Amino acid sequence: MKKHNWPVENVRHWLEPGPIVLISSRWQEQDNIMTLGWHTILEFSPSLVGCMISAGNASFERIRQSGECVINLPDVTMADTVAKIGNCSADTTDKFAAFSLTAEKSQQVSAPSIAECHANFECRLYDDTMIKRYNFFIFEVVAARVKPEPEWPQTLHYAGDGVFRTDGEVIDRKKWFTKVS
């Protein structure tokens, strides 16, 4: 089958590999939640995660000032909530209240975790050198909590234009991996 040209501004449809996350933050006693799809693992130890947070987002300055956040992993049951959070403003909406989410005390950071999410990864700003130019934050995960079940939650992946896809089946190829991680 012949391939056809694809608009370069829409490559995220194919390359957005990571699950959608909800970033919770706190600055000056104000909590916020934002939906984020632009993140990547940068290092195993220390555990570093890079996140591109638009400067136009209310969370940008809150996270920049506080130097911390929580990366919360929702599952497919939260699809409507994830979409709605991504399409409302912190200036007019208390997102915890509006979406009936439980702000849970975090272990290592002041930003709240979201109890309804499958996992919570508490982060501190590790490197801020790319924020000014690229809005790219590098965080160190300083605490992590994950629900024991399901082992592989069905997560959401954004394809752009309001369309999400979900994970597929788990394929185990451990026998081919000879390096110990």
KAZI-V746020 format. One record per backbone hydrogen bond with DSSP energy under -0.5 kcal/mol. NH is the residue of the N-H (numbers start at 1). CO is the residue of the C=O. Records with the same first field share a line. If there is no record, write none. Layout:
# KAZI-V746020
NH: CO, CO
This chain:
# KAZI-V746020
10: 7
11: 8
13: 10
14: 11
15: 11
16: 12
17: 15
20: 156
21: 36
22: 72
23: 21, 34
24: 22, 70
25: 32
27: 30
30: 27
31: 29
32: 25
34: 23
36: 21
39: 37
40: 50
42: 48
43: 48
48: 43, 46
49: 139
50: 40
51: 137
52: 38
53: 51, 135
54: 52
57: 54
60: 57
61: 57
62: 58
63: 59
64: 60
65: 61
66: 62
67: 63
69: 123
70: 24
71: 121
72: 22, 70
73: 119
74: 72
76: 154
78: 75
79: 76
82: 78
83: 79
84: 80
85: 81
86: 82
87: 84
88: 85
92: 89
93: 89
95: 93
98: 94
99: 95
100: 97
101: 96
103: 101
104: 102, 113
113: 104
115: 102, 113
117: 114
118: 73
119: 73
120: 145
121: 71
122: 120, 143
123: 69
124: 140
125: 67
126: 138
127: 138
131: 128
132: 128
134: 130
135: 131
136: 130
137: 51, 135
138: 127
139: 49, 137
140: 124
141: 47, 139
142: 122, 140
143: 122
145: 120
147: 118
155: 153
157: 165
159: 163
160: 163
163: 160
165: 157
167: 155
172: 170
173: 171
176: 173
177: 174
178: 176
